[in-house]
Amino acid sequence: MIEGRFHRGFSPERLAASKEPKVRKDDKGYFIMSLSEKSKVYFDDYYKFLEKTYSKAKAERSHLNEKLFTTPTENIETLSYYRARGVIVDILIKTIIRFYTDGANLGIIMTPWCFGTVMLEKIEVYRNRISKGEVEDSNIPEYPYYVIRYIDETYKTTLLEMFDFPEKAFQMRWQYSELLKRYSRILNDITSSLNSVLVTIKNYGA
């Protein structure tokens, strides 16, 4: 449990009652085979990783709040650095809560390195939205140039710190991205085929 109020989406009781063939069990506990690495991901290990990372991210958020409060307003670049780091940490915290509490989608159960790759892509998408003026965020000042620059410079190292990962953790990210794109294309092809069949049946019935 996180902060005494966020519960695991896939609780031990739910896993024990599950008839989902992807959920398996051995002497270490319940697990699924990861889509990307074809390795075992144990539910207990996954949730412990999220809990540990959440605790670090919350501590960092408190530290940043203190720095933002005590830094003089004329120190624009220093404040921008803290705000950029705040953007990264806030997205991480929100994503952890969403993944931690999701009990409907087994796709959110993944290895820590895969979760890291997901976070990289989320931050890159959010950064692009900031640059287009599409975001209302308390971390973003009226002129966000420096914040965007510091996001670009620090988001990978900040995540490595939060996850306690080595630098090589993000070197394989293309594999996950390509796999997800391929999976998405397959789903689109299936959907198109089904729609085609339905249209044919409808026309035939008419």
Disulfide bonds with the S-S distance in Angstrom:
none
